[in-house]
């Protein structure tokens, strides 16, 4: 009964749809007939448009017929060429629609594979999406969004701070803490690789958001993560060699023992991140924000940090040999026992920094500001001090030469504090020299 009522209710709509379809066929038929008639008129009138009528009238009858025949052949050829061109355009359009339909179908099947419980099926889905991203630029942004969502769904969350209501004074019997994995699962790693190796595009891409995820030990080398959000992520022991991270957000991330060598981190936000023992050799961090970053024991050999911000950064025992810190801000930075040999420090600002026992030999210090810096037991030999300021700096037992005092304005107290190595006769076998404490008259000091 209900079916019959519904049939009667939809009958008018079916009649209208049939009428519209029939009318469309009639319109197409009429349009085709009009084009054929127009084509016939063009062929008939072709001599009037393609042949000079004055010359045609003075020519013989046979020549007139030949000229008219040839002009009509030209018109037929032009019409045939137009028909062929229209056919090619129609074929190309159909091929484009078919390809788009196939890509959409492949995309749908790949999404179904990502939801599988089998690991190898999910990996196959990731690889299928990577192929779609290369074959179909229209799906480029969609694939990125799906891969990011897949990683966020599969990878565990990383949280440094445990909420108060989650803490147990006495854990229940049999309740063992879950140890996070040492490396991403194969399907997550495949998705990360697909994101890194994605083809370039001229269109704006959606942001890759991997913030607060546990991705320890991930392989992320030689890829593109420009502008990615990695805030608070755990990427310890990861490999990011030669990876582009320009404008990326790595603030408060766990990056201990991570390999960033030859990476590109210009304008990146790395403030508050943990980079102890990380490898940043030969990397570029121009205008990067490393405020409060922990870089104890990190390798920054030959790194480029021009105009970077390292306010309050921790660089104790760091290897900064040949580093470029021109125009950098290192206010209050911790550089105890740091290696700054052959460093480019022109116009860098070390206001209030702690640089005890730092090696600053052969460094380029033109215009560098060491105001209120603790340079006790540091080594400044062979460094150019032209234009360097040491206002209220502590140079107790700092190793210098008398020639260096001619290049800068040191106070009498600072000169008395420093150790002028060229005034001390040091035996070759005595290295290093054990310096006495207190005020010493170095003219009478016998290191033996």
C-alpha positions as CSV (number, residue, x, y, z in Angstrom):
1,X,0.0,0.0,0.0
2,X,2.8,2.4,1.0
3,X,4.7,1.4,-2.2
4,X,1.7,2.2,-4.4
5,X,1.2,5.6,-2.8
6,X,4.9,6.4,-3.2
7,X,4.7,5.4,-6.9
8,X,1.7,7.7,-7.5
9,X,3.5,10.6,-5.7
10,X,6.7,10.3,-7.7
11,X,4.9,9.8,-11.1
12,X,4.8,13.5,-12.0
13,X,8.6,13.9,-11.3
14,X,9.4,10.9,-13.5
15,X,7.3,12.3,-16.3
16,X,9.1,15.7,-16.0
17,X,12.5,13.9,-16.1
18,X,11.5,11.9,-19.2
19,X,10.2,15.0,-20.9
20,X,13.5,16.9,-20.2
21,X,15.6,14.0,-21.4
22,X,13.5,13.8,-24.6
23,X,13.7,17.6,-25.1
24,X,17.5,17.5,-24.8
25,X,17.7,14.8,-27.5
26,X,15.5,16.9,-29.8
27,X,17.7,20.0,-29.1
28,X,20.9,18.0,-29.9
29,X,19.3,16.7,-33.1
30,X,18.3,20.1,-34.2
31,X,21.7,21.6,-33.4
32,X,23.4,18.8,-35.4
33,X,21.1,19.4,-38.4
34,X,21.8,23.1,-38.3
35,X,25.6,22.6,-38.3
36,X,25.3,20.2,-41.3
37,X,23.2,22.8,-43.2
38,X,25.7,25.5,-42.3
39,X,28.6,23.4,-43.4
40,X,26.8,22.7,-46.8
41,X,26.2,26.4,-47.3
42,X,29.9,27.2,-46.6
43,X,31.0,24.6,-49.1
44,X,28.6,26.0,-51.7
45,X,29.6,29.6,-51.1
46,X,33.3,28.9,-50.7
47,X,34.3,30.2,-54.2
48,X,32.8,33.6,-53.4
49,X,35.1,33.9,-50.3
50,X,38.3,32.1,-51.5
51,X,38.5,33.2,-55.2
52,X,39.0,36.6,-56.6
53,X,35.8,37.2,-58.5
54,X,37.2,39.8,-61.0
55,X,39.9,37.3,-62.1
56,X,37.3,34.5,-62.1
57,X,35.0,36.3,-64.5
58,X,37.9,37.0,-67.0
59,X,39.1,33.4,-66.9
60,X,37.9,30.6,-69.2
61,X,35.0,28.3,-68.3
62,X,37.3,25.3,-67.5
63,X,39.5,27.5,-65.3
64,X,36.4,28.8,-63.5
65,X,35.2,25.3,-62.8
66,X,38.7,24.2,-61.6
67,X,39.0,27.3,-59.2
68,X,35.5,26.7,-57.8
69,X,36.3,23.0,-57.3
70,X,39.6,23.7,-55.6
71,X,38.0,26.3,-53.3
72,X,35.3,23.8,-52.2
73,X,38.0,21.2,-51.5
74,X,39.7,23.7,-49.3
75,X,36.5,24.3,-47.4
76,X,35.9,20.6,-47.0
77,X,39.5,20.1,-45.8
78,X,39.1,22.9,-43.2
79,X,35.8,21.4,-42.1
80,X,37.3,17.9,-41.8
81,X,40.2,19.3,-39.8
82,X,37.7,21.0,-37.4
83,X,35.8,17.8,-37.0
84,X,39.1,15.9,-36.2
85,X,40.1,18.6,-33.7
86,X,36.7,18.4,-32.0
87,X,37.0,14.7,-31.9
88,X,40.4,15.0,-30.2
89,X,39.1,17.5,-27.7
90,X,36.2,15.2,-26.9
91,X,38.5,12.2,-26.5
92,X,40.8,14.2,-24.3
93,X,37.9,15.4,-22.2
94,X,36.6,11.9,-21.8
95,X,40.1,10.6,-20.9
96,X,40.5,13.4,-18.3
97,X,37.1,12.5,-16.8
98,X,37.9,8.8,-16.8
99,X,41.3,9.4,-15.2
100,X,39.7,11.6,-12.5
101,X,37.2,8.9,-11.9
102,X,39.9,6.2,-11.6
103,X,41.9,8.4,-9.2
104,X,38.9,8.9,-7.1
105,X,38.2,5.2,-7.1
106,X,41.8,4.5,-6.2
107,X,41.7,7.1,-3.4
108,X,38.6,5.4,-1.9
109,X,40.1,2.0,-2.0
110,X,43.3,3.3,-0.4
111,X,41.2,4.8,2.4
112,X,39.5,1.4,3.0
113,X,43.0,-0.2,3.3
114,X,44.1,2.3,6.0
115,X,41.3,1.0,8.2
116,X,42.3,-2.6,8.0
117,X,43.5,-4.5,11.0
118,X,46.3,-6.1,9.0
119,X,49.6,-4.2,9.1
120,X,50.6,-5.1,5.5
121,X,47.3,-3.9,4.2
122,X,47.7,-0.6,5.9
123,X,51.2,-0.2,4.5
124,X,49.7,-1.0,1.0
125,X,47.1,1.8,1.6
126,X,49.8,4.3,2.4
127,X,51.9,3.4,-0.7
128,X,48.7,3.7,-2.8
129,X,48.1,7.1,-1.5
130,X,51.7,8.1,-2.2
131,X,51.2,7.0,-5.8
132,X,48.0,8.9,-6.1
133,X,49.7,12.0,-4.8
134,X,52.2,11.7,-7.6
135,X,49.7,10.8,-10.4
136,X,46.9,13.2,-9.5
137,X,47.9,16.7,-8.4
138,X,44.2,17.4,-7.7
139,X,44.4,15.0,-4.7
140,X,47.7,16.3,-3.4
141,X,46.2,18.2,-0.4
142,X,43.7,15.5,0.3
143,X,46.4,12.8,0.6
144,X,48.5,15.0,2.9
145,X,45.5,15.5,5.2
146,X,44.7,11.8,5.2
147,X,48.3,10.7,5.9
148,X,48.6,13.2,8.8
149,X,45.3,12.0,10.3
150,X,46.5,8.4,9.9
151,X,49.7,9.1,11.8
152,X,47.9,11.0,14.6
153,X,45.5,8.1,14.9
154,X,48.2,5.3,15.0
155,X,51.1,7.0,16.8
156,X,51.0,7.2,20.6
157,X,50.7,10.6,22.3
158,X,53.8,12.1,24.0
159,X,53.1,14.0,27.3
160,X,56.0,15.3,29.4
161,X,53.7,16.3,32.3
162,X,51.5,13.7,34.0
163,X,48.3,15.1,35.2
164,X,47.7,15.0,39.0
165,X,44.6,12.8,38.7
166,X,46.6,10.3,36.6
167,X,49.3,9.7,39.3
168,X,49.1,6.7,41.5
169,X,50.6,6.6,45.0
170,X,50.4,2.8,45.1
171,X,49.8,1.4,41.6
172,X,47.2,-1.5,41.5
173,X,48.6,-5.0,41.5
174,X,49.3,-6.2,37.9
175,X,49.3,-2.7,36.5
176,X,52.6,-2.2,34.7
177,X,53.5,1.1,33.0
178,X,53.3,0.9,29.2
179,X,56.8,1.5,27.7
180,X,56.5,3.7,24.5
181,X,58.0,2.1,21.4
182,X,61.6,2.8,20.5
183,X,60.6,3.5,16.9
184,X,57.4,4.1,14.9
185,X,55.5,1.1,13.6
186,X,56.1,0.2,9.9
187,X,52.8,1.7,8.7
188,X,53.4,5.0,10.6
189,X,57.0,5.1,9.2
190,X,55.7,4.5,5.7
191,X,53.2,7.4,6.1
192,X,56.0,9.7,7.4
193,X,58.2,8.8,4.4
194,X,55.4,9.5,2.0
195,X,54.9,13.0,3.5
196,X,58.6,13.7,3.4
197,X,59.0,12.5,-0.2
198,X,55.9,14.1,-1.5
199,X,56.2,15.8,-4.9
200,X,56.6,19.6,-5.1
201,X,53.5,21.7,-5.9
202,X,52.8,25.3,-6.7
203,X,49.6,25.3,-4.6
204,X,49.4,25.9,-0.9
205,X,49.7,22.7,1.1
206,X,47.9,22.0,4.4
207,X,50.1,22.1,7.5
208,X,51.7,18.8,8.6
209,X,50.7,18.6,12.2
210,X,52.7,16.0,14.2
211,X,52.7,17.9,17.5
212,X,52.8,16.0,20.8
213,X,53.3,12.6,19.1
214,X,55.7,9.9,20.2
215,X,57.9,9.4,17.1
216,X,61.1,8.3,18.7
217,X,63.7,6.8,16.3
218,X,61.8,8.0,13.2
219,X,63.7,8.0,9.9
220,X,63.0,11.5,8.4
221,X,66.1,12.2,6.3
222,X,66.3,14.1,2.9
223,X,62.7,15.3,2.9
224,X,60.5,18.4,3.2
225,X,58.9,19.4,6.5
226,X,58.8,23.1,5.9
227,X,56.4,24.8,8.2
228,X,55.5,21.5,10.0
229,X,54.2,21.6,13.5
230,X,56.4,19.3,15.7
231,X,55.7,21.1,18.9
232,X,56.2,18.9,22.0
233,X,56.8,15.8,19.9
234,X,59.2,13.1,21.0
235,X,61.8,12.6,18.3
236,X,64.7,11.3,20.3
237,X,67.3,9.3,18.3
238,X,65.6,10.2,15.1
239,X,67.4,10.8,11.8
240,X,66.7,14.1,10.1
241,X,69.8,14.4,8.0
242,X,69.5,17.0,5.1
243,X,65.8,17.5,5.9
244,X,64.2,20.9,5.2
245,X,62.5,22.3,8.3
246,X,62.3,26.0,7.3
247,X,59.7,27.8,9.5
248,X,59.0,24.6,11.3
249,X,57.8,24.6,14.9
250,X,60.0,22.4,17.1
251,X,59.4,24.2,20.4
252,X,59.5,22.1,23.5
253,X,60.2,19.0,21.4
254,X,62.3,16.1,22.7
255,X,65.2,15.9,20.3
256,X,68.1,14.3,22.2
257,X,70.7,12.5,20.1
258,X,68.8,13.4,16.9
259,X,70.8,13.8,13.7
260,X,70.1,17.2,12.1
261,X,73.4,17.3,10.2
262,X,73.3,19.3,7.0
263,X,69.7,20.2,7.7
264,X,67.8,23.4,6.9
265,X,66.2,25.0,9.9
266,X,66.1,28.6,8.9
267,X,63.5,30.7,10.8
268,X,62.5,27.6,12.7
269,X,61.1,27.9,16.3
270,X,63.2,25.5,18.5
271,X,62.7,27.4,21.8
272,X,62.6,25.3,24.9
273,X,63.5,22.1,23.0
274,X,65.7,19.3,24.3
275,X,68.7,18.9,21.9
276,X,71.3,17.4,24.2
277,X,74.0,15.5,22.2
278,X,72.2,16.3,19.0
279,X,74.2,16.5,15.7
280,X,73.6,19.9,14.0
281,X,77.0,19.9,12.1
282,X,76.9,21.8,8.8
283,X,73.2,22.7,9.3
284,X,71.7,26.1,8.7
285,X,69.7,27.8,11.4
286,X,69.6,31.4,10.2
287,X,67.2,33.6,12.2
288,X,66.1,30.6,14.2
289,X,64.6,30.9,17.7
290,X,66.6,28.7,20.2
291,X,65.7,30.6,23.3
292,X,66.1,28.4,26.4
293,X,67.0,25.4,24.2
294,X,69.1,22.7,25.8
295,X,72.1,22.0,23.6
296,X,74.5,20.5,26.1
297,X,77.1,18.4,24.3
298,X,75.5,19.2,20.9
299,X,77.6,19.2,17.7
300,X,77.3,22.5,16.0
301,X,80.5,22.3,14.0
302,X,80.4,24.6,10.9
303,X,76.7,25.4,11.5
304,X,75.2,28.6,10.3
305,X,73.3,30.5,13.0
306,X,73.5,34.1,11.7
307,X,71.0,36.4,13.4
308,X,69.6,33.5,15.5
309,X,68.3,34.0,19.0
310,X,69.9,31.9,21.7
311,X,68.9,33.8,24.8
312,X,69.3,31.6,27.8
313,X,70.4,28.7,25.7
314,X,72.3,25.8,27.3
315,X,75.5,25.1,25.3
316,X,77.8,23.6,27.9
317,X,80.5,21.3,26.4
318,X,79.0,22.0,23.0
319,X,81.2,21.7,19.9
320,X,80.8,25.1,18.1
321,X,84.1,25.0,16.2
322,X,83.9,27.1,13.0
323,X,80.3,28.0,13.8
324,X,78.8,31.2,12.3
325,X,77.1,33.3,15.0
326,X,77.3,36.7,13.4
327,X,74.7,39.1,14.7
328,X,73.3,36.4,17.0
329,X,71.8,37.1,20.5
330,X,73.3,34.9,23.3
331,X,72.2,36.9,26.3
332,X,72.6,34.8,29.4
333,X,73.6,31.8,27.4
334,X,75.4,28.9,29.2
335,X,78.7,28.2,27.3
336,X,80.9,26.7,30.0
337,X,83.6,24.5,28.4
338,X,82.2,25.2,24.9
339,X,84.5,24.9,21.9
340,X,84.3,28.1,19.8
341,X,87.6,27.7,18.0
342,X,87.6,29.5,14.6
343,X,84.1,30.7,15.2
344,X,82.5,33.7,13.4
345,X,81.2,35.9,16.2
346,X,81.2,39.3,14.6
347,X,78.6,41.6,16.3
348,X,77.3,38.8,18.4
349,X,75.9,39.8,21.8
350,X,76.9,37.7,24.8
351,X,75.5,40.0,27.5
352,X,75.5,38.2,30.9
353,X,76.6,34.8,29.4
354,X,78.5,32.2,31.3
355,X,81.6,31.2,29.3
356,X,84.0,29.8,31.9
357,X,86.7,27.5,30.5
358,X,85.4,28.2,26.9
359,X,87.9,27.9,24.1
360,X,87.6,31.0,21.8
361,X,90.9,30.7,20.0
362,X,91.3,32.2,16.5
363,X,87.7,33.4,16.6
364,X,86.6,36.4,14.7
365,X,85.2,38.9,17.3
366,X,85.0,42.2,15.5
367,X,82.2,44.2,17.2
368,X,81.4,41.4,19.6
369,X,79.9,42.4,23.0
370,X,81.1,40.5,26.0
371,X,79.5,42.9,28.5
372,X,79.1,41.4,32.0
373,X,80.2,38.0,30.6
374,X,82.0,35.5,32.9
375,X,85.1,34.5,31.0
376,X,87.1,33.0,33.8
377,X,89.7,30.5,32.6
378,X,88.6,31.0,29.0
379,X,91.1,30.9,26.1
380,X,91.1,34.0,23.8
381,X,94.5,33.6,22.2
382,X,94.9,34.4,18.5
383,X,91.5,36.0,18.3
384,X,91.0,39.4,16.9
385,X,89.6,41.7,19.5
386,X,89.1,44.8,17.3
387,X,85.9,46.6,18.4
388,X,85.2,44.1,21.2
389,X,83.6,45.4,24.4
390,X,84.3,43.7,27.8
391,X,82.3,46.1,30.0
392,X,82.3,44.6,33.6
393,X,83.3,41.2,32.2
394,X,85.2,38.8,34.4
395,X,88.5,37.9,32.8
396,X,90.1,36.1,35.8
397,X,92.7,33.7,34.5
398,X,91.5,34.3,30.9
399,X,94.4,33.4,28.5
400,X,95.3,36.4,26.2
401,X,98.4,38.1,24.7
402,X,99.6,41.6,25.3
403,X,99.1,42.4,21.7
404,X,95.4,41.8,22.1
405,X,95.1,44.5,24.7
406,X,96.1,47.0,22.1
407,X,93.0,46.1,20.0
408,X,90.4,46.7,22.7
409,X,89.9,48.8,25.8
410,X,90.4,46.6,28.9
411,X,90.3,48.1,32.4
412,X,93.4,47.9,34.5
413,X,91.6,45.5,36.8
414,X,90.8,43.2,33.8
415,X,94.4,43.4,32.6
416,X,95.5,42.4,36.0
417,X,93.1,39.5,36.1
418,X,94.0,38.0,32.7
419,X,96.9,35.7,32.0
420,X,99.2,37.0,29.3
421,X,100.7,33.9,27.9
422,X,103.4,35.6,26.0
423,X,104.9,36.8,29.3
424,X,105.2,33.3,30.7
425,X,108.0,31.0,29.9
426,X,106.2,27.7,29.7
427,X,108.3,24.5,29.3
428,X,107.1,22.4,26.3
429,X,106.4,19.4,28.5
430,X,104.3,21.3,30.9
431,X,100.7,21.3,29.4
432,X,98.4,22.5,30.7
433,X,99.9,24.9,33.2
434,X,98.2,24.8,36.6
435,X,97.3,28.4,37.4
436,X,97.7,29.6,41.0
437,X,94.8,31.2,42.8
438,X,94.7,34.8,43.9
439,X,96.5,37.9,42.6
440,X,99.9,36.9,41.1
441,X,102.6,39.0,39.7
442,X,103.1,37.2,36.4
443,X,106.5,38.8,35.8
444,X,107.9,36.8,38.7
445,X,105.7,33.7,38.2
446,X,107.7,30.5,37.5
447,X,105.4,27.8,36.1
448,X,108.0,25.1,36.9
